[in-house]
Amino acid sequence: MRELFNDTNVIGGVNFYPFKADFNNQIQKGLSLVAFMVFPLCMSMGLPVFLYQIVLEKETRLIENMKINGM
Protein backbone atom coordinates (compact mmCIF):
# COMPACT_ATOMS: atom_id res chain seq x y z
CA MET A 1 0.00 0.00 0.00
CA ARG A 2 2.80 2.38 0.91
CA GLU A 3 4.42 1.82 -2.53
CA LEU A 4 1.33 3.06 -4.37
CA PHE A 5 0.24 5.87 -2.02
CA ASN A 6 2.98 7.59 -0.04
CA ASP A 7 0.71 10.09 1.71
CA THR A 8 -1.94 7.58 2.88
CA ASN A 9 -2.25 6.33 6.46
CA VAL A 10 -4.45 3.38 7.35
CA ILE A 11 -5.61 3.32 10.95
CA GLY A 12 -7.66 0.47 12.39
CA GLY A 13 -9.45 0.39 15.67
CA VAL A 14 -12.61 -0.34 17.59
CA ASN A 15 -15.01 2.26 18.88
CA PHE A 16 -17.71 1.32 21.39
CA TYR A 17 -20.90 3.30 21.07
CA PRO A 18 -23.30 3.71 23.97
CA PHE A 19 -26.18 1.29 23.72
CA LYS A 20 -29.64 2.45 24.75
CA ALA A 21 -32.50 0.01 24.40
CA ASP A 22 -35.47 1.64 22.71
CA PHE A 23 -38.33 -0.64 23.68
CA ASN A 24 -41.04 1.59 22.21
CA ASN A 25 -39.44 1.38 18.78
CA GLN A 26 -39.14 -2.41 19.04
CA ILE A 27 -42.77 -2.72 20.13
CA GLN A 28 -43.90 -0.57 17.20
CA LYS A 29 -41.91 -2.75 14.79
CA GLY A 30 -43.47 -5.89 16.25
CA LEU A 31 -46.99 -4.50 16.01
CA SER A 32 -46.38 -3.42 12.43
CA LEU A 33 -45.21 -6.91 11.55
CA VAL A 34 -48.27 -8.50 13.16
CA ALA A 35 -50.60 -6.03 11.42
CA PHE A 36 -48.81 -6.69 8.12
CA MET A 37 -49.70 -10.38 8.40
CA VAL A 38 -53.14 -10.18 10.05
CA PHE A 39 -54.76 -7.36 8.05
CA PRO A 40 -54.74 -9.14 4.65
CA LEU A 41 -56.01 -12.30 6.35
CA CYS A 42 -58.94 -10.39 7.87
CA MET A 43 -59.71 -8.72 4.55
CA SER A 44 -59.79 -12.06 2.75
CA MET A 45 -62.28 -13.50 5.27
CA GLY A 46 -65.01 -11.20 3.94
CA LEU A 47 -64.68 -12.50 0.37
CA PRO A 48 -66.57 -15.80 0.92
CA VAL A 49 -69.49 -13.87 2.44
CA PHE A 50 -69.82 -11.69 -0.65
CA LEU A 51 -69.43 -14.66 -2.99
CA TYR A 52 -72.07 -16.61 -1.05
CA GLN A 53 -74.51 -13.71 -1.42
CA ILE A 54 -73.91 -13.51 -5.18
CA VAL A 55 -74.38 -17.27 -5.62
CA LEU A 56 -77.52 -17.20 -3.45
CA GLU A 57 -79.02 -14.44 -5.60
CA LYS A 58 -78.27 -16.42 -8.74
CA GLU A 59 -79.72 -19.63 -7.31
CA THR A 60 -82.94 -18.13 -6.04
CA ARG A 61 -83.29 -15.50 -8.80
CA LEU A 62 -83.89 -12.75 -6.26
CA ILE A 63 -82.99 -9.94 -8.65
CA GLU A 64 -85.42 -11.16 -11.30
CA ASN A 65 -88.18 -11.44 -8.71
CA MET A 66 -87.41 -7.92 -7.49
CA LYS A 67 -87.62 -6.60 -11.08
CA ILE A 68 -90.93 -8.35 -11.60
CA ASN A 69 -92.30 -6.82 -8.39
CA GLY A 70 -91.17 -3.33 -9.42
CA MET A 71 -88.30 -2.94 -6.98
N, C-alpha and C positions, 0 to 999 in steps of 0.2 A: 504494500500500500504506500509506503514511504517513497518508493522509487517512482511511482506515478504522480503523487501529489505531495510535494514537499511542505506545503503550508497547511496541511490537514492534520488535526488531532482527533483521535477516536477515544472517547471516554466512556467506560461502561460502569454501571452501578445500579443499585436498587434504592428505590424511594418508597417509603411506606406512607400511604395516605390514611388519614383518619377515617375510620369506618363508623357510620351512623346508620343504624337500622331504621328504615322508613316503612313501618308496618302499614300505614294507611295506603301507600302506593302499592304495596304487595297485595293488600286486600282488594283494592280497585282492579288490579290486573286479574286476580282470581275471579272476581265477580264478572268481569268482562268476558273472560273465557267461558264461564258457565252460561252466561246469557248468549254468547255466540253459538253454543251448541244447543241450548234449550229452545230459544226463540224460533228457529226454523222448524223444529219438531212440533211445537205448539201450533204453528201456522199450518202445518201439513195435516194436523188432526181435524181441521174443519173441512177439508176437501171431501172426505167421504160423506159428510152430512149434506153438502150441496149436491153431490152426485146422486145420492139416494133420493133427494127431492126431485131432481130432474127425471130420474128413471120412474119414480112413482107417478109423476104427472103424465109421462108417456104411456105408462101401463093403464092408468085409469082414465085417460083422456080428459083430464080436468080442464085444460085450456079450451078444448072444443066445446065441452059442456058450458063453460062460462061464456063463450061467444054465442052459443045458442040462446042462453038465458039473458043476453044483452049486457053482460058485465064487461 
